[in-house]
Amino acid sequence: MADPTIERELLIATAHALADAARAAILPHFRQGALGTVSKETTRYDPVTVADRASEAAMRAVLARMRPDDAILGEEEGRSAGTSGLTWVLDPIDGTRGFVSGTPTWGVLIALCDANGPLYGLIDQPYIGERFEGGFGIAQMRGPLGVAPLAVAPAATLSDATLFSTFPEVGTPEDRRGFEAVRDAVRLTRYGCDCYAYALLAAGHVDLVIEAGLQSYDIAAPIAVIEAAGGIVTDWTGRPVHDGGRVIAAASRDLHGAALALVRRALDA
């Protein structure tokens, strides 16, 4: 039987190799002019760039070498079957609209999942050199100032909370109604950080993130990082959300419960 400690170390090393490969593939394109951008949808602007494709291709090449028996779910290339019972869930650039706009709030999302959900995750911001890591007993970030532990903020009341979202760009009118019920109850609401908002929650700077319309590759890694840091992430009914959908991420169970109650009341009205 394989030593579980050695196996975890190998999985963690693989995740960091994926993030390193993605950084190397993406950074030559950031703020460098033409990106070969096209929209994946016709009714709204949902861009994909040469950097998205290069990032996922680079990560898949690492997995082919280091973990050929694992399955893969990637935003750009879809599913690849595996036999190990483990799946790597990859978002090569989460926040492509921010990427094409030159803002450093996009990131690479890497999650390792089994049949029950995320076991471990990375949120990596290549341009500013920050990497947020959670799972297997680890909750830490690496950045320009070195290594620091990740821990959610001390419990706050809803009226003192800071809320982040990609809204109002994402979501149906019903989604927006639920979100706005919480927005109107918190102290501060900020928009547009995509995956970086979840990293800020895990680092103790943000109290809530509420979004809708997410896919598994958008949320699997943030779930692992936030839960490792002491937070909670569910859908808008309090159930697991690793397959995507409507998300409430919170720094404490009390805050999560208060936000969830407001959302449900708004949707039931």
C-alpha positions as CSV (number, residue, x, y, z in Angstrom):
1,M,0.0,0.0,0.0
2,A,1.3,3.4,-0.9
3,D,2.4,5.7,1.9
4,P,-0.5,8.4,2.1
5,T,2.0,11.1,3.2
6,I,4.2,10.5,0.2
7,E,1.1,10.4,-2.1
8,R,-0.1,13.8,-0.7
9,E,3.3,15.3,-1.2
10,L,3.3,14.1,-4.8
11,L,-0.2,15.5,-5.4
12,I,0.8,18.9,-4.0
13,A,4.0,18.9,-6.1
14,T,1.9,18.2,-9.1
15,A,-0.4,21.1,-8.4
16,H,2.5,23.5,-8.0
17,A,4.0,22.2,-11.2
18,L,0.7,22.9,-13.0
19,A,0.6,26.5,-11.6
20,D,4.2,27.1,-12.6
21,A,3.4,25.8,-16.2
22,A,0.4,28.0,-16.4
23,R,2.3,31.1,-15.3
24,A,5.0,30.5,-17.9
25,A,2.3,30.1,-20.6
26,I,0.2,33.1,-19.7
27,L,2.6,35.9,-18.7
28,P,4.1,36.4,-22.2
29,H,0.6,37.4,-23.3
30,F,-0.6,39.7,-20.4
31,R,-0.7,43.4,-21.3
32,Q,1.1,42.6,-24.6
33,G,-1.5,43.7,-27.1
34,A,-3.3,41.3,-29.5
35,L,-4.6,38.2,-27.7
36,G,-6.5,36.5,-30.5
37,T,-9.7,37.1,-28.4
38,V,-13.0,35.6,-29.4
39,S,-16.3,35.3,-27.5
40,K,-17.6,31.9,-26.7
41,E,-21.2,33.3,-26.6
42,T,-23.2,35.4,-29.0
43,T,-25.6,37.0,-26.5
44,R,-23.0,38.3,-24.1
45,Y,-19.2,38.9,-24.2
46,D,-17.5,35.8,-22.8
47,P,-14.0,36.0,-24.1
48,V,-11.4,33.3,-24.5
49,T,-7.8,34.2,-25.6
50,V,-4.7,32.4,-26.8
51,A,-3.4,32.7,-23.3
52,D,-6.4,30.6,-21.9
53,R,-5.7,27.9,-24.4
54,A,-1.9,27.9,-23.9
55,S,-2.4,27.8,-20.1
56,E,-4.7,24.7,-20.2
57,A,-2.5,23.0,-22.8
58,A,0.6,23.5,-20.6
59,M,-1.2,22.1,-17.5
60,R,-2.5,19.1,-19.4
61,A,1.0,18.3,-20.6
62,V,2.2,18.3,-17.0
63,L,-0.5,15.9,-16.0
64,A,0.2,13.6,-18.9
65,R,3.8,13.4,-17.6
66,M,3.2,13.3,-13.8
67,R,-0.4,11.9,-13.3
68,P,-1.5,10.1,-16.5
69,D,-4.1,8.0,-14.6
70,D,-6.0,11.0,-13.2
71,A,-9.1,12.5,-14.9
72,I,-9.2,16.1,-16.0
73,L,-12.0,18.7,-16.3
74,G,-10.8,21.9,-18.0
75,E,-12.7,24.9,-19.1
76,E,-11.3,25.0,-22.6
77,E,-10.8,21.3,-23.4
78,G,-13.5,19.6,-21.4
79,R,-13.2,16.2,-19.7
80,S,-10.6,13.6,-20.1
81,A,-11.2,10.2,-18.4
82,G,-9.0,8.7,-15.8
83,T,-8.8,5.5,-13.7
84,S,-7.4,6.7,-10.3
85,G,-10.7,8.1,-8.9
86,L,-9.1,11.6,-8.8
87,T,-9.9,14.5,-11.1
88,W,-8.0,17.7,-11.7
89,V,-10.4,20.6,-12.2
90,L,-8.7,23.4,-14.1
91,D,-9.6,27.0,-15.0
92,P,-6.7,28.2,-17.1
93,I,-7.6,31.9,-16.6
94,D,-10.5,32.7,-14.3
95,G,-11.5,36.3,-15.1
96,T,-10.6,36.5,-18.8
97,R,-12.5,39.8,-19.1
98,G,-10.2,41.2,-16.4
99,F,-7.2,39.7,-18.2
100,V,-8.1,41.4,-21.5
101,S,-8.7,44.6,-19.6
102,G,-5.2,44.5,-18.1
103,T,-6.3,44.2,-14.4
104,P,-4.3,41.8,-12.2
105,T,-7.4,40.2,-10.6
106,W,-7.7,37.1,-12.8
107,G,-6.1,33.9,-11.7
108,V,-5.4,30.2,-12.5
109,L,-7.6,27.8,-10.6
110,I,-6.4,24.3,-9.9
111,A,-8.4,21.8,-7.8
112,L,-7.9,18.1,-7.0
113,C,-11.2,16.4,-6.4
114,D,-12.5,13.0,-5.6
115,A,-16.1,11.8,-5.9
116,N,-17.1,13.8,-2.8
117,G,-15.6,17.2,-3.9
118,P,-12.4,19.2,-3.6
119,L,-9.5,17.9,-1.6
120,Y,-7.0,20.5,-2.3
121,G,-6.8,23.7,-4.4
122,L,-4.6,26.6,-5.6
123,I,-5.6,30.1,-6.6
124,D,-2.6,31.5,-8.5
125,Q,-2.2,35.1,-9.6
126,P,0.9,35.0,-11.9
127,Y,1.4,38.7,-12.5
128,I,1.7,39.8,-8.9
129,G,3.2,36.5,-7.9
130,E,0.6,35.4,-5.3
131,R,-0.4,31.8,-4.8
132,F,-3.1,30.8,-2.3
133,E,-3.1,27.1,-1.2
134,G,-5.5,25.0,0.8
135,G,-6.1,21.4,1.6
136,F,-4.2,18.4,3.0
137,G,-3.7,20.3,6.3
138,I,-2.2,23.3,4.5
139,A,-3.6,26.9,4.5
140,Q,-1.1,29.4,3.3
141,M,-0.2,32.0,0.6
142,R,3.1,32.8,-1.0
143,G,3.7,36.3,-2.4
144,P,6.2,39.1,-2.8
145,L,6.6,39.3,1.0
146,G,7.1,35.6,1.5
147,V,4.9,32.9,3.0
148,A,2.0,33.6,5.3
149,P,-0.8,31.5,6.9
150,L,-4.3,31.8,5.5
151,A,-7.2,32.4,8.0
152,V,-10.6,34.0,7.4
153,A,-11.5,37.2,9.3
154,P,-12.9,37.1,12.8
155,A,-16.6,36.7,12.9
156,A,-18.4,39.8,11.7
157,T,-22.0,40.8,11.8
158,L,-23.8,41.3,8.5
159,S,-23.9,45.0,9.0
160,D,-20.1,45.2,9.4
161,A,-19.3,42.8,6.5
162,T,-17.5,43.4,3.2
163,L,-19.1,41.6,0.3
164,F,-17.6,40.9,-3.1
165,S,-19.1,39.7,-6.3
166,T,-18.7,39.7,-10.1
167,F,-22.3,41.0,-10.2
168,P,-24.0,42.7,-11.8
169,E,-22.4,41.2,-14.9
170,V,-23.3,37.6,-13.9
171,G,-26.7,36.3,-13.0
172,T,-30.4,36.3,-13.9
173,P,-32.8,38.8,-12.6
174,E,-33.8,36.3,-9.9
175,D,-30.1,35.8,-9.0
176,R,-29.7,39.6,-8.8
177,R,-32.6,39.9,-6.5
178,G,-31.1,37.4,-4.0
179,F,-27.7,39.1,-4.2
180,E,-29.1,42.6,-3.7
181,A,-30.9,41.5,-0.5
182,V,-27.5,40.9,1.0
183,R,-25.8,43.8,-0.7
184,D,-28.3,46.2,1.0
185,A,-27.5,44.7,4.5
186,V,-23.7,44.9,4.5
187,R,-21.3,47.7,5.1
188,L,-19.3,47.6,1.9
189,T,-19.9,45.9,-1.5
190,R,-17.2,45.7,-4.2
191,Y,-17.4,44.2,-7.7
192,G,-15.4,42.5,-10.4
193,C,-12.5,40.5,-8.8
194,D,-13.5,37.1,-10.1
195,C,-11.5,34.4,-8.3
196,Y,-9.3,36.9,-6.5
197,A,-12.2,37.8,-4.3
198,Y,-12.2,34.2,-2.9
199,A,-8.5,34.5,-2.3
200,L,-9.1,37.7,-0.3
201,L,-11.8,35.9,1.7
202,A,-9.4,33.1,2.6
203,A,-6.7,35.7,3.6
204,G,-9.1,37.5,6.0
205,H,-9.7,40.7,4.0
206,V,-13.3,39.9,2.7
207,D,-16.2,38.5,4.7
208,L,-18.6,37.3,1.9
209,V,-18.5,36.4,-1.8
210,I,-21.9,35.8,-3.5
211,E,-22.2,34.7,-7.1
212,A,-24.3,32.7,-9.5
213,G,-23.9,30.9,-12.8
214,L,-20.6,29.3,-11.9
215,Q,-19.2,26.1,-13.3
216,S,-17.2,23.5,-11.4
217,Y,-13.9,24.8,-12.7
218,D,-14.8,28.3,-11.3
219,I,-15.4,27.2,-7.7
220,A,-13.7,23.9,-6.9
221,A,-10.3,25.5,-6.1
222,P,-11.8,28.4,-4.1
223,I,-13.8,25.9,-2.0
224,A,-10.7,24.0,-1.0
225,V,-8.7,27.2,-0.2
226,I,-11.5,28.9,1.8
227,E,-12.4,25.8,3.8
228,A,-8.8,25.2,4.7
229,A,-8.7,28.8,5.9
230,G,-11.7,28.2,8.2
231,G,-14.5,29.5,6.0
232,I,-17.6,27.9,4.5
233,V,-18.8,27.6,0.9
234,T,-22.2,26.3,-0.2
235,D,-24.9,26.9,-2.8
236,W,-27.9,29.2,-2.0
237,T,-29.7,26.4,-0.2
238,G,-26.8,25.5,2.1
239,R,-25.8,22.4,0.1
240,P,-22.5,21.5,-1.5
241,V,-21.6,23.6,-4.6
242,H,-18.5,21.9,-6.1
243,D,-20.4,21.2,-9.3
244,G,-21.1,25.0,-9.7
245,G,-24.2,27.1,-9.6
246,R,-25.2,29.8,-7.1
247,V,-22.5,30.3,-4.5
248,I,-22.3,31.9,-1.0
249,A,-18.8,31.9,0.5
250,A,-18.4,33.3,4.0
251,A,-15.8,33.7,6.8
252,S,-18.1,32.2,9.5
253,R,-21.1,30.0,9.8
254,D,-23.1,32.7,11.5
255,L,-22.4,35.2,8.7
256,H,-23.1,32.5,6.1
257,G,-26.4,31.7,7.8
258,A,-27.5,35.4,8.0
259,A,-26.7,35.9,4.3
260,L,-28.4,32.6,3.3
261,A,-31.6,33.7,5.1
262,L,-31.7,37.0,3.3
263,V,-31.1,35.3,-0.1
264,R,-33.8,32.7,0.5
265,R,-36.3,35.3,1.7
266,A,-35.7,37.4,-1.4
267,L,-36.1,34.4,-3.8
268,D,-39.3,33.2,-2.0
269,A,-40.9,36.7,-2.1
